[in-house]
Amino acid sequence: MNQELFDKGLQTRREVLGTEYVDRSLREADDFTRPLQEFTTQYAWGDIWNRPGLGRRERSLLNLAMLTALNRPHELKLHVKGALANGVTLAEMREVFLQSAIYCGVPAAMDAFRTAREVLKAEGAL
């Protein structure tokens, strides 16, 4: 493991997803899941999320669209919260999900709206 990238990723991951969630994920990792937590923190959050070229806000918008396309509601919940932290507005989220309806299908967009609304209400954004 590249400790420098892991530490950088851990900081980014905490800033986007929240310290409580990230620390709980790492704390609850066992011998089976720990390598995935380390890989995700180092590679996704340490390397990819910190690359030049796109800011966190743009990466959040992309994640909302991709997670909608892949129908990954658990991850979408995390990234709706992260998108708020990265400055994505409700209007922008709505547009991402509407655009997804065209390219991913209406059922995927409906699930994304439903999932996002649950998080937005819990976060006090709606």
N, C-alpha and C positions, 0 to 999 in steps of 0.2 A: 504494500500500500504506500502511496505517495502521501506522506503526512502533511506536507505543505498544501497540496490540493485538497486533502480531506478537511483540514482546518479552514481553508478558504470556503469550501463548500458548506461546511457546518455553519459558518457565519451567514452565508447567503441563504441557506435553507431556513435558518431561524428567522431571518429578517422577512422572508416571504411567507412562510407557513406558520410562523409563531414558535417561540421557544418551547412552550408547554407541549405542543404536538410533537415537535422534533425530539425533544429530550425523552418523552414517553416512548416514542418509536425506538430510539436507541436503547433505552433502559429495558424495554420488553423484548428486545432481540435475544434470541438464543443461539446455540451453536449452529442450528439449521438456517436461521434467517439473518444472522449477523453479517455474513459476507454480502448479502444483497443490500443491507443498510450501508455498509462501507462503500460498496461499488456505486450506489446511487448518490451518496454524499460526495464522493470524490469525483466521479465522472460527470454525472448530470449537473450537480450543483456547484462543484468546484471548477470544472473545466468548461462545460457548455454554457451554463448560466452566466459565466463571467467573461465570455468571449466578447471582443469588440464587434461592433457592427449592428447589434440590436440592443436596446435597453431592456430593462426588466418589464416595463409596461408593454412593449411590443412582444416580448416573449410570453407574457401572460395572455395577451390576446390570441397568439398562436396556439397556446396550450388549450384555451377554452374551445377553440375550433377543433383541434385534433382530438381532444378527449370526447367532444360531442360526436365526432365521426366514428370514433372507436367504441362509443357507448360504454364509457368507464365512469359511472356516476360517483363511485367512491373518490376517485382521483379528481373528478370535476368539482366535487364539494371543496376539496382542499385548495384547488386552484381558483375557484371563485373568491374564496377568502384571500388568497394570495394576490389575485388581481386587484381587489380593493386596496390592499396594502401597497400595491405598485401604482396606484393612481388611475386605474381603469374605472370609467364612469358606468353607471347603470345603463345609460343610453348606448354606450359603446358595447357593453355586454349584450344588450338586446339585439344590436345590429349583427354581432358575431353569430348569435343563435339564429336570427332570421336568415342570414347568408347561408348558414349550415343547413337550413331547411331545404334550400335549393340543391345543394351539392351532396348532402348526406341523407336527405329524406326528412319528411315532416315528422315521422315518429321519433327520430333522433333529436330533432330540435325541440319537440314537445317534452321529451324527457329532460333535455338540458334546461329548458325554462323551468320545469318543475323542480329539478334539483337545485338550480341556482336560486329560485325563489325561497326555498327552504333555508338555505344558507344566509341569504340576504336578510330574511326576517330575523334569524337568530343573531345576526350581527347588528341589527338595528338600522340597516340600510334601507329597509322598506317600511 
